[in-house]
Amino acid sequence: MNITLSGKRLLGAIKAAAGIASTNDDRQILRNVLIAADATGVQITATDTIVSLWLNLPVDDTIIVKKPGRVAVNAQQLLRVLGTIANRNITLSCTPRTCSVTAEGSRFRLCVEDASEFPRIPRFSSRKPFITIPGDLVSKMMSRAAFCAHDEESFQLMHGLLVVAEEKELRMVATNGQRLAIVTSLFDVQNKPEEPFEGALVVPACHAEIVKRIVDKATETMDVQFMASFLNFRTNLGEVSLRALAGNFPPYGMGIPNDLRRLTLDRRDFVEILKQATALKSPTTNFVSLTFDKNKMIFHSIAEGAGESEIEYEFAWDEEPLKLTINPDFMLQTLSAIRGDDVDLEIGTVMTPTILREHDTGVGLKSFCVFAVVRQ
């Protein structure tokens, strides 16, 4: 294989691929990126068997394919080399044993693996149904949901992100048992099947950030496809595939209360109040008392060994006093994930979960987070 192309363009693609290639897997081939070249351009593939990436660099004035072929080279080693010469045109000249990387005045010879051992990755199929959404929608939805997933994989499927498409609605759900995030948006169906389009898969939430980094660079629209055990994304830059987790996602609908009182708050004011309420920290204190009483909200916290705080916020409340106990860190994380000038706080009784909802403007995403009942 022999190709010449822009160093910056190659570096950008290898940087994305290196973020997926394994760094400690016993299977050496998974630490590599597969670079293939043909008359149409250069294709770069990386996988850790859970998430896979395929990028396409089509032939243009910046890419010259002198000899087609393919090579598997260590992702981190190649990334470090390219980082030192990215401001020049680069030539890759590879044989089954080595890959030479040359630029003006510089030459590196890298060891390679057998390209035939590189695993096949799932690919997007234009012959099967898929949905088309705005290019940045997946990133926005993942940002609003994935943070609620559990950090540990030992909690069955609670470390996953449920992605559902049904009745022209795309939905993402995540929970760790104490909080629940749900984000929804409408979509259009392309390559329509005879039956209504539906799909539901649970994918690792920890890989959401990788997907976001890749799809954020996409433009215009993105295609999403539900396969038997993979969730595939296709953009103008290439494809990303996530292997689905086996098992059933927790029945989250039962944890969403109805008939709550909805209070609309200024998002920035609410963030500042919560920050003040958590200014005093203690290893044993994670909760804040929230009281609604006589046209005001009162936030009260006690930090053992540090002191206590009380913050009042004027608010229209003309009902009987109500006292709740909340986890302010959970709420601050939610407020940093959702957008808009206002948020809706939905409350019931001391025994009812609380909902923090993105204020519904009638357009765009709809997202909210449900917090379990907290008892100190």
Helices and strands as residue ranges (DSSP letters): E 2-6, H 7-18, G 28-31, E 32-38, E 41-47, E 51-58, E 63-67, E 69-74, H 75-85, E 89-94, E 98-103, E 106-113, G 115-117, E 130-134, H 137-145, G 146-148, E 160-166, E 169-175, E 179-186, E 188-190, E 198-204, G 205-207, H 208-215, E 221-226, E 230-234, E 238-243, G 252-255, E 261-266, H 267-277, E 288-292, E 296-303, E 307-314, E 322-326, H 328-337, E 342-347, E 354-358, E 366-371
